[in-house]
Amino acid sequence: MIKRDDLLVMRAIALCFKPFLKPEEALIYCNLGRTQFAKNCEEYGIYKTNSGYYRKEDIDTMLSGEIVAAVTSTPPVKLRAA
């Protein structure tokens, strides 16, 4: 049987190789709270795809401090404050 800690490590490693991240996965990947993540996404111009996922490339550029180009491959979707 797989230990809980081993399962968490395997999920974290798998998260690093996914091209698109769910909102919850993006929070874990960035190590930010929901409010801070939403604020950074708005500041850097990062939006969800039509299917509700974030592009990992966009999040990587946000974490590096670069401004994402205004024209992305997916049309922007407004984030709702929860």
Buried (B, 14 or more C-beta within 10 A) or exposed (E): EEEEEEEEEEEEEEBEEEEBBBBEBBBEBBEBEEEEBBEBBEEBBBBBBEEEBBBBBBBEBBBEEEEBEEEBEEEEEEBEEE
